[in-house]
Amino acid sequence: AITGGLASFSEEMNKNTMSSDANQKTTTLMEQAKKDNMTIISKTVGDEIVLATLKLKVNRVEENQTISAKYSSPKTAKEGAKFVIVNVDLTNTTNKAFTMPPDLIIVDNKKREFKTYSDSILAIDDILDYKELSPSIKETGNWVYELPTDATSYKLIVQKSGTNELYEIILK
């Protein structure tokens, strides 16, 4: 898969979740990884990770109550929530351009999973959701997540396609 395996992992996850009854527990990404006996490799901010189709490095992580872009109105996090802005370098290591899908997951200290903030496209500059990555050209940009304020620690989860490796990048 283009994102270094995350898309196929997410698709596989969706097949394995149960949503027919509100009382049934859905399978989380990390529960599925354990069930699939994946090797979990811990990384930190500043570590470069080489995936099947790209290199990824988290440069910094910020928490804010508001986000803003040069040409749009600021957005404020909902009550009891905060924005987590993850600034990364991405380099497409293939010979063909592809679009970066916004399906990277953050897991917090309470094992809750979060996808990128859906209204972030015009809310912050240098957003990487749906960004086209040309071969061998490094792009630096941001992913934005909205997490509850009680999320005291969290990590970004990325699977390397074609392997049994799952990276957890400790963000806080």
Rosetta constraint file for C-alpha pairs under 8 A:
AtomPair CA 1 CA 5 HARMONIC 4.82 0.50
AtomPair CA 1 CA 6 HARMONIC 7.11 0.50
AtomPair CA 1 CA 7 HARMONIC 6.11 0.50
AtomPair CA 1 CA 8 HARMONIC 6.07 0.50
AtomPair CA 1 CA 53 HARMONIC 7.96 0.50
AtomPair CA 1 CA 161 HARMONIC 6.45 0.50
AtomPair CA 2 CA 7 HARMONIC 7.36 0.50
AtomPair CA 2 CA 53 HARMONIC 6.11 0.50
AtomPair CA 2 CA 98 HARMONIC 7.20 0.50
AtomPair CA 2 CA 100 HARMONIC 7.74 0.50
AtomPair CA 3 CA 7 HARMONIC 6.28 0.50
AtomPair CA 3 CA 52 HARMONIC 7.99 0.50
AtomPair CA 3 CA 53 HARMONIC 6.64 0.50
AtomPair CA 3 CA 54 HARMONIC 7.26 0.50
AtomPair CA 3 CA 100 HARMONIC 6.70 0.50
AtomPair CA 3 CA 101 HARMONIC 7.33 0.50
AtomPair CA 4 CA 51 HARMONIC 5.04 0.50
AtomPair CA 4 CA 52 HARMONIC 4.77 0.50
AtomPair CA 4 CA 53 HARMONIC 5.19 0.50
AtomPair CA 4 CA 54 HARMONIC 6.43 0.50
AtomPair CA 4 CA 158 HARMONIC 7.77 0.50
AtomPair CA 4 CA 159 HARMONIC 6.57 0.50
AtomPair CA 4 CA 160 HARMONIC 5.10 0.50
AtomPair CA 4 CA 161 HARMONIC 4.98 0.50
AtomPair CA 5 CA 9 HARMONIC 6.20 0.50
AtomPair CA 5 CA 51 HARMONIC 7.98 0.50
AtomPair CA 5 CA 52 HARMONIC 7.27 0.50
AtomPair CA 5 CA 158 HARMONIC 7.69 0.50
AtomPair CA 5 CA 159 HARMONIC 5.39 0.50
AtomPair CA 5 CA 160 HARMONIC 5.13 0.50
AtomPair CA 5 CA 161 HARMONIC 3.62 0.50
AtomPair CA 5 CA 162 HARMONIC 7.13 0.50
AtomPair CA 6 CA 10 HARMONIC 5.96 0.50
AtomPair CA 6 CA 103 HARMONIC 7.43 0.50
AtomPair CA 6 CA 104 HARMONIC 7.10 0.50
AtomPair CA 6 CA 158 HARMONIC 5.97 0.50
AtomPair CA 6 CA 159 HARMONIC 5.27 0.50
AtomPair CA 6 CA 160 HARMONIC 7.22 0.50
AtomPair CA 6 CA 161 HARMONIC 7.13 0.50
AtomPair CA 7 CA 11 HARMONIC 6.13 0.50
AtomPair CA 7 CA 103 HARMONIC 7.01 0.50
AtomPair CA 8 CA 12 HARMONIC 6.08 0.50
AtomPair CA 8 CA 161 HARMONIC 7.94 0.50
AtomPair CA 9 CA 13 HARMONIC 6.07 0.50
AtomPair CA 9 CA 159 HARMONIC 7.16 0.50
AtomPair CA 10 CA 14 HARMONIC 6.19 0.50
AtomPair CA 10 CA 29 HARMONIC 7.91 0.50
AtomPair CA 10 CA 103 HARMONIC 7.75 0.50
AtomPair CA 11 CA 15 HARMONIC 6.52 0.50
AtomPair CA 12 CA 16 HARMONIC 6.53 0.50
AtomPair CA 13 CA 17 HARMONIC 6.34 0.50
AtomPair CA 13 CA 27 HARMONIC 7.61 0.50
AtomPair CA 13 CA 28 HARMONIC 7.72 0.50
AtomPair CA 13 CA 29 HARMONIC 6.53 0.50
AtomPair CA 13 CA 32 HARMONIC 6.96 0.50
AtomPair CA 16 CA 27 HARMONIC 6.74 0.50
AtomPair CA 17 CA 26 HARMONIC 5.03 0.50
AtomPair CA 17 CA 27 HARMONIC 5.17 0.50
AtomPair CA 17 CA 28 HARMONIC 7.77 0.50
AtomPair CA 18 CA 24 HARMONIC 6.94 0.50
AtomPair CA 18 CA 25 HARMONIC 7.09 0.50
AtomPair CA 18 CA 26 HARMONIC 5.17 0.50
AtomPair CA 18 CA 27 HARMONIC 7.21 0.50
AtomPair CA 19 CA 24 HARMONIC 7.25 0.50
AtomPair CA 19 CA 26 HARMONIC 6.80 0.50
AtomPair CA 20 CA 24 HARMONIC 7.72 0.50
AtomPair CA 27 CA 31 HARMONIC 6.09 0.50
AtomPair CA 27 CA 32 HARMONIC 6.36 0.50
AtomPair CA 28 CA 32 HARMONIC 6.15 0.50
AtomPair CA 28 CA 113 HARMONIC 7.46 0.50
AtomPair CA 29 CA 33 HARMONIC 6.19 0.50
AtomPair CA 29 CA 113 HARMONIC 7.75 0.50
AtomPair CA 30 CA 34 HARMONIC 6.25 0.50
AtomPair CA 31 CA 35 HARMONIC 6.16 0.50
AtomPair CA 32 CA 36 HARMONIC 6.03 0.50
AtomPair CA 33 CA 37 HARMONIC 6.13 0.50
AtomPair CA 33 CA 38 HARMONIC 5.33 0.50
AtomPair CA 33 CA 166 HARMONIC 7.71 0.50
AtomPair CA 34 CA 38 HARMONIC 5.99 0.50
AtomPair CA 37 CA 164 HARMONIC 7.74 0.50
AtomPair CA 38 CA 164 HARMONIC 4.95 0.50
AtomPair CA 38 CA 165 HARMONIC 5.83 0.50
AtomPair CA 38 CA 166 HARMONIC 6.42 0.50
AtomPair CA 39 CA 164 HARMONIC 5.89 0.50
AtomPair CA 39 CA 165 HARMONIC 4.86 0.50
AtomPair CA 39 CA 166 HARMONIC 5.93 0.50
AtomPair CA 40 CA 165 HARMONIC 6.07 0.50
AtomPair CA 40 CA 166 HARMONIC 4.78 0.50
AtomPair CA 40 CA 167 HARMONIC 5.74 0.50
AtomPair CA 40 CA 168 HARMONIC 6.87 0.50
AtomPair CA 41 CA 165 HARMONIC 6.98 0.50
AtomPair CA 41 CA 166 HARMONIC 6.09 0.50
AtomPair CA 41 CA 167 HARMONIC 4.79 0.50
AtomPair CA 41 CA 168 HARMONIC 6.15 0.50
AtomPair CA 42 CA 167 HARMONIC 5.92 0.50
AtomPair CA 42 CA 168 HARMONIC 4.98 0.50
AtomPair CA 42 CA 169 HARMONIC 5.92 0.50
AtomPair CA 42 CA 170 HARMONIC 7.06 0.50
AtomPair CA 43 CA 47 HARMONIC 6.24 0.50
AtomPair CA 43 CA 167 HARMONIC 6.92 0.50
AtomPair CA 43 CA 168 HARMONIC 6.09 0.50
AtomPair CA 43 CA 169 HARMONIC 4.59 0.50
AtomPair CA 43 CA 170 HARMONIC 6.16 0.50
AtomPair CA 44 CA 58 HARMONIC 7.93 0.50
AtomPair CA 44 CA 169 HARMONIC 5.12 0.50
AtomPair CA 44 CA 170 HARMONIC 4.97 0.50
AtomPair CA 44 CA 171 HARMONIC 6.72 0.50
AtomPair CA 45 CA 57 HARMONIC 7.33 0.50
AtomPair CA 45 CA 58 HARMONIC 5.13 0.50
AtomPair CA 45 CA 59 HARMONIC 6.01 0.50
AtomPair CA 45 CA 60 HARMONIC 6.41 0.50
AtomPair CA 45 CA 169 HARMONIC 6.87 0.50
AtomPair CA 45 CA 170 HARMONIC 6.80 0.50
AtomPair CA 45 CA 171 HARMONIC 6.32 0.50
AtomPair CA 46 CA 57 HARMONIC 6.02 0.50
AtomPair CA 46 CA 58 HARMONIC 5.57 0.50
AtomPair CA 46 CA 59 HARMONIC 5.44 0.50
AtomPair CA 46 CA 60 HARMONIC 7.66 0.50
AtomPair CA 47 CA 57 HARMONIC 5.83 0.50
AtomPair CA 47 CA 58 HARMONIC 7.02 0.50
AtomPair CA 48 CA 55 HARMONIC 6.78 0.50
AtomPair CA 48 CA 56 HARMONIC 5.72 0.50
AtomPair CA 48 CA 57 HARMONIC 4.52 0.50
AtomPair CA 48 CA 58 HARMONIC 7.59 0.50
AtomPair CA 49 CA 55 HARMONIC 5.67 0.50
AtomPair CA 49 CA 56 HARMONIC 5.24 0.50
AtomPair CA 49 CA 57 HARMONIC 6.27 0.50
AtomPair CA 50 CA 54 HARMONIC 6.26 0.50
AtomPair CA 50 CA 55 HARMONIC 4.54 0.50
AtomPair CA 50 CA 56 HARMONIC 6.55 0.50
AtomPair CA 51 CA 55 HARMONIC 5.88 0.50
AtomPair CA 51 CA 56 HARMONIC 7.62 0.50
AtomPair CA 51 CA 159 HARMONIC 7.91 0.50
AtomPair CA 51 CA 160 HARMONIC 5.15 0.50
AtomPair CA 51 CA 161 HARMONIC 7.10 0.50
AtomPair CA 52 CA 93 HARMONIC 7.96 0.50
AtomPair CA 52 CA 160 HARMONIC 6.01 0.50
AtomPair CA 52 CA 161 HARMONIC 5.66 0.50
AtomPair CA 52 CA 162 HARMONIC 7.51 0.50
AtomPair CA 53 CA 92 HARMONIC 6.08 0.50
AtomPair CA 53 CA 93 HARMONIC 5.24 0.50
AtomPair CA 53 CA 94 HARMONIC 5.69 0.50
AtomPair CA 54 CA 90 HARMONIC 6.69 0.50
AtomPair CA 54 CA 91 HARMONIC 5.34 0.50
AtomPair CA 54 CA 92 HARMONIC 4.44 0.50
AtomPair CA 54 CA 93 HARMONIC 4.83 0.50
AtomPair CA 54 CA 94 HARMONIC 7.31 0.50
AtomPair CA 55 CA 89 HARMONIC 7.86 0.50
AtomPair CA 55 CA 90 HARMONIC 5.63 0.50
AtomPair CA 55 CA 91 HARMONIC 5.06 0.50
AtomPair CA 55 CA 92 HARMONIC 6.65 0.50
AtomPair CA 55 CA 93 HARMONIC 6.88 0.50
AtomPair CA 56 CA 88 HARMONIC 6.87 0.50
AtomPair CA 56 CA 89 HARMONIC 5.76 0.50
AtomPair CA 56 CA 90 HARMONIC 4.78 0.50
AtomPair CA 56 CA 91 HARMONIC 6.73 0.50
AtomPair CA 57 CA 88 HARMONIC 5.45 0.50
AtomPair CA 57 CA 89 HARMONIC 5.17 0.50
AtomPair CA 57 CA 90 HARMONIC 6.72 0.50
AtomPair CA 58 CA 86 HARMONIC 6.96 0.50
AtomPair CA 58 CA 87 HARMONIC 5.96 0.50
AtomPair CA 58 CA 88 HARMONIC 4.29 0.50
AtomPair CA 58 CA 89 HARMONIC 6.49 0.50
AtomPair CA 59 CA 86 HARMONIC 7.74 0.50
AtomPair CA 59 CA 87 HARMONIC 5.51 0.50
AtomPair CA 59 CA 88 HARMONIC 5.23 0.50
AtomPair CA 59 CA 89 HARMONIC 7.02 0.50
AtomPair CA 60 CA 86 HARMONIC 6.19 0.50
AtomPair CA 60 CA 87 HARMONIC 5.38 0.50
AtomPair CA 60 CA 88 HARMONIC 7.27 0.50
AtomPair CA 61 CA 84 HARMONIC 6.87 0.50
AtomPair CA 61 CA 85 HARMONIC 5.65 0.50
AtomPair CA 61 CA 86 HARMONIC 4.70 0.50
AtomPair CA 61 CA 87 HARMONIC 6.25 0.50
AtomPair CA 61 CA 171 HARMONIC 6.54 0.50
AtomPair CA 61 CA 172 HARMONIC 7.98 0.50
AtomPair CA 62 CA 84 HARMONIC 5.71 0.50
AtomPair CA 62 CA 85 HARMONIC 5.17 0.50
AtomPair CA 62 CA 86 HARMONIC 6.73 0.50
AtomPair CA 63 CA 82 HARMONIC 6.55 0.50
AtomPair CA 63 CA 83 HARMONIC 5.52 0.50
AtomPair CA 63 CA 84 HARMONIC 4.63 0.50
AtomPair CA 63 CA 85 HARMONIC 6.32 0.50
AtomPair CA 64 CA 82 HARMONIC 5.98 0.50
AtomPair CA 64 CA 83 HARMONIC 5.20 0.50
AtomPair CA 64 CA 84 HARMONIC 6.64 0.50
AtomPair CA 64 CA 85 HARMONIC 7.83 0.50
AtomPair CA 65 CA 76 HARMONIC 5.79 0.50
AtomPair CA 65 CA 77 HARMONIC 5.36 0.50
AtomPair CA 65 CA 81 HARMONIC 7.71 0.50
AtomPair CA 65 CA 82 HARMONIC 5.20 0.50
AtomPair CA 65 CA 83 HARMONIC 5.90 0.50
AtomPair CA 66 CA 74 HARMONIC 6.46 0.50
AtomPair CA 66 CA 75 HARMONIC 5.44 0.50
AtomPair CA 66 CA 76 HARMONIC 4.32 0.50
AtomPair CA 66 CA 77 HARMONIC 6.06 0.50
AtomPair CA 66 CA 82 HARMONIC 7.99 0.50
AtomPair CA 66 CA 83 HARMONIC 7.04 0.50
AtomPair CA 67 CA 74 HARMONIC 5.57 0.50
AtomPair CA 67 CA 75 HARMONIC 5.39 0.50
AtomPair CA 67 CA 76 HARMONIC 6.65 0.50
AtomPair CA 67 CA 83 HARMONIC 7.56 0.50
AtomPair CA 67 CA 123 HARMONIC 6.29 0.50
AtomPair CA 67 CA 124 HARMONIC 6.13 0.50
AtomPair CA 68 CA 72 HARMONIC 6.83 0.50
AtomPair CA 68 CA 73 HARMONIC 6.39 0.50
AtomPair CA 68 CA 74 HARMONIC 4.24 0.50
AtomPair CA 68 CA 75 HARMONIC 6.27 0.50
AtomPair CA 68 CA 123 HARMONIC 5.13 0.50
AtomPair CA 68 CA 124 HARMONIC 5.00 0.50
AtomPair CA 68 CA 125 HARMONIC 7.53 0.50
AtomPair CA 69 CA 73 HARMONIC 7.18 0.50
AtomPair CA 69 CA 74 HARMONIC 6.98 0.50
AtomPair CA 69 CA 122 HARMONIC 6.75 0.50
AtomPair CA 69 CA 123 HARMONIC 5.26 0.50
AtomPair CA 69 CA 124 HARMONIC 4.22 0.50
AtomPair CA 69 CA 125 HARMONIC 4.99 0.50
AtomPair CA 70 CA 124 HARMONIC 7.72 0.50
AtomPair CA 70 CA 125 HARMONIC 6.84 0.50
AtomPair CA 71 CA 122 HARMONIC 7.94 0.50
AtomPair CA 72 CA 122 HARMONIC 6.53 0.50
AtomPair CA 72 CA 123 HARMONIC 6.47 0.50
AtomPair CA 73 CA 123 HARMONIC 7.23 0.50
AtomPair CA 74 CA 123 HARMONIC 6.53 0.50
AtomPair CA 75 CA 123 HARMONIC 6.42 0.50
AtomPair CA 77 CA 81 HARMONIC 5.62 0.50
AtomPair CA 77 CA 82 HARMONIC 5.38 0.50
AtomPair CA 77 CA 83 HARMONIC 6.21 0.50
AtomPair CA 77 CA 146 HARMONIC 6.99 0.50
AtomPair CA 78 CA 82 HARMONIC 7.37 0.50
AtomPair CA 80 CA 148 HARMONIC 5.74 0.50
AtomPair CA 80 CA 149 HARMONIC 5.48 0.50
AtomPair CA 80 CA 150 HARMONIC 8.00 0.50
AtomPair CA 81 CA 146 HARMONIC 6.47 0.50
AtomPair CA 81 CA 147 HARMONIC 5.47 0.50
AtomPair CA 81 CA 148 HARMONIC 4.13 0.50
AtomPair CA 81 CA 149 HARMONIC 4.81 0.50
AtomPair CA 82 CA 146 HARMONIC 5.65 0.50
AtomPair CA 82 CA 147 HARMONIC 5.50 0.50
AtomPair CA 82 CA 148 HARMONIC 6.12 0.50
AtomPair CA 82 CA 149 HARMONIC 5.72 0.50
AtomPair CA 83 CA 144 HARMONIC 6.62 0.50
AtomPair CA 83 CA 145 HARMONIC 5.63 0.50
AtomPair CA 83 CA 146 HARMONIC 4.57 0.50
AtomPair CA 83 CA 147 HARMONIC 6.31 0.50
AtomPair CA 84 CA 144 HARMONIC 5.71 0.50
AtomPair CA 84 CA 145 HARMONIC 5.08 0.50
AtomPair CA 84 CA 146 HARMONIC 6.18 0.50
AtomPair CA 84 CA 147 HARMONIC 7.03 0.50
AtomPair CA 85 CA 142 HARMONIC 6.37 0.50
AtomPair CA 85 CA 143 HARMONIC 5.83 0.50
AtomPair CA 85 CA 144 HARMONIC 4.61 0.50
AtomPair CA 85 CA 145 HARMONIC 6.51 0.50
AtomPair CA 86 CA 142 HARMONIC 5.42 0.50
AtomPair CA 86 CA 143 HARMONIC 5.18 0.50
AtomPair CA 86 CA 144 HARMONIC 6.32 0.50
AtomPair CA 87 CA 140 HARMONIC 7.17 0.50
AtomPair CA 87 CA 141 HARMONIC 5.53 0.50
AtomPair CA 87 CA 142 HARMONIC 4.43 0.50
AtomPair CA 87 CA 143 HARMONIC 6.60 0.50
AtomPair CA 88 CA 140 HARMONIC 5.63 0.50
AtomPair CA 88 CA 141 HARMONIC 5.65 0.50
AtomPair CA 88 CA 142 HARMONIC 6.21 0.50
AtomPair CA 88 CA 143 HARMONIC 8.00 0.50
AtomPair CA 89 CA 138 HARMONIC 6.44 0.50
AtomPair CA 89 CA 139 HARMONIC 5.60 0.50
AtomPair CA 89 CA 140 HARMONIC 4.41 0.50
AtomPair CA 89 CA 141 HARMONIC 6.69 0.50
AtomPair CA 90 CA 138 HARMONIC 5.59 0.50
AtomPair CA 90 CA 139 HARMONIC 5.23 0.50
AtomPair CA 90 CA 140 HARMONIC 6.36 0.50
AtomPair CA 91 CA 133 HARMONIC 7.29 0.50
AtomPair CA 91 CA 135 HARMONIC 7.27 0.50
AtomPair CA 91 CA 136 HARMONIC 5.85 0.50
AtomPair CA 91 CA 137 HARMONIC 5.81 0.50
AtomPair CA 91 CA 138 HARMONIC 4.47 0.50
AtomPair CA 91 CA 139 HARMONIC 6.31 0.50
AtomPair CA 92 CA 97 HARMONIC 7.47 0.50
AtomPair CA 92 CA 133 HARMONIC 5.97 0.50
AtomPair CA 92 CA 134 HARMONIC 6.32 0.50
AtomPair CA 92 CA 135 HARMONIC 4.93 0.50
AtomPair CA 92 CA 136 HARMONIC 5.48 0.50
AtomPair CA 92 CA 137 HARMONIC 6.83 0.50
AtomPair CA 92 CA 138 HARMONIC 7.38 0.50
AtomPair CA 93 CA 135 HARMONIC 6.00 0.50
AtomPair CA 93 CA 136 HARMONIC 5.74 0.50
AtomPair CA 94 CA 135 HARMONIC 5.81 0.50
AtomPair CA 94 CA 136 HARMONIC 7.51 0.50
AtomPair CA 95 CA 135 HARMONIC 5.49 0.50
AtomPair CA 95 CA 136 HARMONIC 7.96 0.50
AtomPair CA 96 CA 134 HARMONIC 6.82 0.50
AtomPair CA 96 CA 135 HARMONIC 5.78 0.50
AtomPair CA 97 CA 132 HARMONIC 6.65 0.50
AtomPair CA 97 CA 133 HARMONIC 5.45 0.50
AtomPair CA 97 CA 134 HARMONIC 4.38 0.50
AtomPair CA 97 CA 135 HARMONIC 5.65 0.50
AtomPair CA 98 CA 132 HARMONIC 5.49 0.50
AtomPair CA 98 CA 133 HARMONIC 5.48 0.50
AtomPair CA 98 CA 134 HARMONIC 6.86 0.50
AtomPair CA 99 CA 130 HARMONIC 5.50 0.50
AtomPair CA 99 CA 131 HARMONIC 5.38 0.50
AtomPair CA 99 CA 132 HARMONIC 4.10 0.50
AtomPair CA 99 CA 133 HARMONIC 5.95 0.50
AtomPair CA 100 CA 128 HARMONIC 6.93 0.50
AtomPair CA 100 CA 129 HARMONIC 6.18 0.50
AtomPair CA 100 CA 130 HARMONIC 4.99 0.50
AtomPair CA 100 CA 131 HARMONIC 5.28 0.50
AtomPair CA 100 CA 132 HARMONIC 6.13 0.50
AtomPair CA 100 CA 133 HARMONIC 6.90 0.50
AtomPair CA 101 CA 129 HARMONIC 5.79 0.50
AtomPair CA 101 CA 130 HARMONIC 5.17 0.50
AtomPair CA 101 CA 131 HARMONIC 7.62 0.50
AtomPair CA 102 CA 115 HARMONIC 7.59 0.50
AtomPair CA 102 CA 116 HARMONIC 6.25 0.50
AtomPair CA 102 CA 128 HARMONIC 7.61 0.50
AtomPair CA 102 CA 129 HARMONIC 4.72 0.50
AtomPair CA 102 CA 130 HARMONIC 6.50 0.50
AtomPair CA 103 CA 115 HARMONIC 6.17 0.50
AtomPair CA 103 CA 116 HARMONIC 6.90 0.50
AtomPair CA 104 CA 115 HARMONIC 6.24 0.50
AtomPair CA 104 CA 116 HARMONIC 7.00 0.50
AtomPair CA 104 CA 156 HARMONIC 7.20 0.50
AtomPair CA 104 CA 157 HARMONIC 6.73 0.50
AtomPair CA 104 CA 158 HARMONIC 6.85 0.50
AtomPair CA 105 CA 113 HARMONIC 6.33 0.50
AtomPair CA 105 CA 114 HARMONIC 5.48 0.50
AtomPair CA 105 CA 115 HARMONIC 5.00 0.50
AtomPair CA 105 CA 116 HARMONIC 7.27 0.50
AtomPair CA 105 CA 156 HARMONIC 5.89 0.50
AtomPair CA 105 CA 157 HARMONIC 5.60 0.50
AtomPair CA 105 CA 158 HARMONIC 7.66 0.50
AtomPair CA 106 CA 113 HARMONIC 5.64 0.50
AtomPair CA 106 CA 114 HARMONIC 5.11 0.50
AtomPair CA 106 CA 115 HARMONIC 6.62 0.50
AtomPair CA 106 CA 145 HARMONIC 7.93 0.50
AtomPair CA 106 CA 154 HARMONIC 6.50 0.50
AtomPair CA 106 CA 155 HARMONIC 5.44 0.50
AtomPair CA 106 CA 156 HARMONIC 4.48 0.50
AtomPair CA 106 CA 157 HARMONIC 6.11 0.50
AtomPair CA 107 CA 111 HARMONIC 5.66 0.50
AtomPair CA 107 CA 112 HARMONIC 5.46 0.50
AtomPair CA 107 CA 113 HARMONIC 4.54 0.50
AtomPair CA 107 CA 114 HARMONIC 6.41 0.50
AtomPair CA 107 CA 154 HARMONIC 5.47 0.50
AtomPair CA 107 CA 155 HARMONIC 5.48 0.50
AtomPair CA 107 CA 156 HARMONIC 6.54 0.50
AtomPair CA 107 CA 157 HARMONIC 7.26 0.50
AtomPair CA 108 CA 112 HARMONIC 5.50 0.50
AtomPair CA 108 CA 113 HARMONIC 6.74 0.50
AtomPair CA 108 CA 151 HARMONIC 5.80 0.50
AtomPair CA 108 CA 152 HARMONIC 7.43 0.50
AtomPair CA 108 CA 153 HARMONIC 5.68 0.50
AtomPair CA 108 CA 154 HARMONIC 3.97 0.50
AtomPair CA 108 CA 155 HARMONIC 6.45 0.50
AtomPair CA 109 CA 151 HARMONIC 6.22 0.50
AtomPair CA 109 CA 152 HARMONIC 6.53 0.50
AtomPair CA 109 CA 153 HARMONIC 5.30 0.50
AtomPair CA 109 CA 154 HARMONIC 5.84 0.50
AtomPair CA 110 CA 151 HARMONIC 7.25 0.50
AtomPair CA 114 CA 145 HARMONIC 7.00 0.50
AtomPair CA 114 CA 146 HARMONIC 7.63 0.50
AtomPair CA 114 CA 147 HARMONIC 7.26 0.50
AtomPair CA 115 CA 145 HARMONIC 6.63 0.50
AtomPair CA 116 CA 120 HARMONIC 7.92 0.50
AtomPair CA 116 CA 143 HARMONIC 6.51 0.50
AtomPair CA 116 CA 144 HARMONIC 5.57 0.50
AtomPair CA 116 CA 145 HARMONIC 4.70 0.50
AtomPair CA 116 CA 146 HARMONIC 7.42 0.50
AtomPair CA 117 CA 144 HARMONIC 5.53 0.50
AtomPair CA 117 CA 145 HARMONIC 4.67 0.50
AtomPair CA 117 CA 146 HARMONIC 5.74 0.50
AtomPair CA 119 CA 123 HARMONIC 6.71 0.50
AtomPair CA 120 CA 124 HARMONIC 6.15 0.50
AtomPair CA 120 CA 127 HARMONIC 7.39 0.50
AtomPair CA 120 CA 144 HARMONIC 6.41 0.50
AtomPair CA 121 CA 127 HARMONIC 6.33 0.50
AtomPair CA 121 CA 129 HARMONIC 7.06 0.50
AtomPair CA 125 CA 141 HARMONIC 7.96 0.50
AtomPair CA 125 CA 142 HARMONIC 7.79 0.50
AtomPair CA 126 CA 140 HARMONIC 7.44 0.50
AtomPair CA 126 CA 141 HARMONIC 4.73 0.50
AtomPair CA 126 CA 142 HARMONIC 5.92 0.50
AtomPair CA 127 CA 131 HARMONIC 7.53 0.50
AtomPair CA 127 CA 141 HARMONIC 5.55 0.50
AtomPair CA 127 CA 142 HARMONIC 4.80 0.50
AtomPair CA 127 CA 143 HARMONIC 6.06 0.50
AtomPair CA 127 CA 144 HARMONIC 7.98 0.50
AtomPair CA 128 CA 141 HARMONIC 5.60 0.50
AtomPair CA 128 CA 142 HARMONIC 5.59 0.50
AtomPair CA 128 CA 143 HARMONIC 6.03 0.50
AtomPair CA 129 CA 143 HARMONIC 6.93 0.50
AtomPair CA 133 CA 137 HARMONIC 7.40 0.50
AtomPair CA 133 CA 139 HARMONIC 7.25 0.50
AtomPair CA 147 CA 151 HARMONIC 6.61 0.50
AtomPair CA 152 CA 172 HARMONIC 7.44 0.50
AtomPair CA 153 CA 171 HARMONIC 7.37 0.50
AtomPair CA 153 CA 172 HARMONIC 4.75 0.50
AtomPair CA 154 CA 170 HARMONIC 6.47 0.50
AtomPair CA 154 CA 171 HARMONIC 5.82 0.50
AtomPair CA 154 CA 172 HARMONIC 5.45 0.50
AtomPair CA 155 CA 168 HARMONIC 5.91 0.50
AtomPair CA 155 CA 169 HARMONIC 5.20 0.50
AtomPair CA 155 CA 170 HARMONIC 4.43 0.50
AtomPair CA 155 CA 171 HARMONIC 5.02 0.50
AtomPair CA 155 CA 172 HARMONIC 6.89 0.50
AtomPair CA 156 CA 167 HARMONIC 7.97 0.50
AtomPair CA 156 CA 168 HARMONIC 5.58 0.50
AtomPair CA 156 CA 169 HARMONIC 5.01 0.50
AtomPair CA 156 CA 170 HARMONIC 6.68 0.50
AtomPair CA 156 CA 171 HARMONIC 6.86 0.50
AtomPair CA 157 CA 166 HARMONIC 7.08 0.50
AtomPair CA 157 CA 167 HARMONIC 5.75 0.50
AtomPair CA 157 CA 168 HARMONIC 4.69 0.50
AtomPair CA 157 CA 169 HARMONIC 6.47 0.50
AtomPair CA 158 CA 166 HARMONIC 5.82 0.50
AtomPair CA 158 CA 167 HARMONIC 5.09 0.50
AtomPair CA 158 CA 168 HARMONIC 6.54 0.50
AtomPair CA 159 CA 164 HARMONIC 7.92 0.50
AtomPair CA 159 CA 165 HARMONIC 5.99 0.50
AtomPair CA 159 CA 166 HARMONIC 4.32 0.50
AtomPair CA 159 CA 167 HARMONIC 5.96 0.50
AtomPair CA 160 CA 164 HARMONIC 7.33 0.50
AtomPair CA 160 CA 165 HARMONIC 5.67 0.50
AtomPair CA 160 CA 166 HARMONIC 6.31 0.50
AtomPair CA 160 CA 167 HARMONIC 7.66 0.50
